[in-house]
Amino acid sequence: MSAPVRARSAAPLDSEPSGNGDRPADAALEVARRWHPWRWVVSAAVLVLLAQFVHGLATNPGWDWATFAKYFTAGSVLQALWMTVKLTLWGTVLGFALGVVLAVGRLSHNPVLQVIAWVYIWAFRSIPLIVQLLFWFNITYLYQTLSLGIPFGPGFLTFEVNGVISGFTAAVIGLALHQAAYSAEIIRSGIISVDHGQIEAAQSLGIPRRRQFFKIVLPQAMRGILPNAANEVISLFKGTSIVSTMAIAELFYQVQVIFGRNGRVVPLLMVATIWYIILTTLLSIGQYYVERHYARGSARALPPTPWQKVTRKFAEIRDAGVSVPRGATK
């Protein structure tokens, strides 16, 4: 059924524009908007629930916002936060570097590399992260010393494992090896998503293979890699809380230590929660601008950023307040 039509003017449809600049009558016809009462009912219910939640946050003494404010910027919490950031940074850099190697192995024509890369990805995606972390943390039960030298021959350099692999190093190794398995599949899926016809066209033009990859394949693959890669980085950032089982003073471990002493569990958990939200938001903002950068080749015009939308809306409101006589130009 077509939407009802409402006329603003009783003038005939074939009337000509009047001399005073009025619009013709046929342009005054508009489609009447449909009424959606349930949208307003659902919106009102959601706003009521949100108001109740905010009211509970402000009035419930169990949240203990005074304790939250006391420890939110405490020195021990900030040091633990920096430890969490370092674990995320090292895990991301090393994990994606190894992931590139594994993705190349999966895509290579060498069957040995293909099998090794596939087995690595299969194994490390099958073993839970906490098991991998505890394994590396207790690696000295298997190897007390390590040596560098000729395979199956004499060693030239021998060192104690305890002196090299500390708790932090074991956590970085576990996080990086775990992350590499997932990042390899993300990178491989982004590369194979590029239309093979473009590669064939580049080869027919005689473009060198290195330039084909960096100028044609990689910019298009990044549009498919970035969203999933950003999700993995955010998951890794939150997953660093698992290293608390290794007694490493990251954010969640430090919060546990504090509320183990004073018994203020809820406000201390909120300290960790708000810091996780803040840093995750910063990572999401960085993801937005990086994705926008690599979207330049897929759209004629890039969509405006949130800041550009705000400034444009402000300019519209400002210009709307300036009255301009009819027929005059600004």
Salt bridges, closest charged atoms under 4 A:
GLU30 OE2 - ARG6 NH2 2.94
GLU30 OE1 - ARG8 NH2 3.26
ASP64 OD2 - ARG264 NH1 3.50
GLU185 OE2 - ARG106 NH1 2.96
GLU185 OE1 - ARG188 NH2 3.02
GLU200 OE2 - HIS196 NE2 3.63
GLU316 OE1 - LYS313 NZ 3.94
ASP319 OD1 - ARG318 NE 3.48
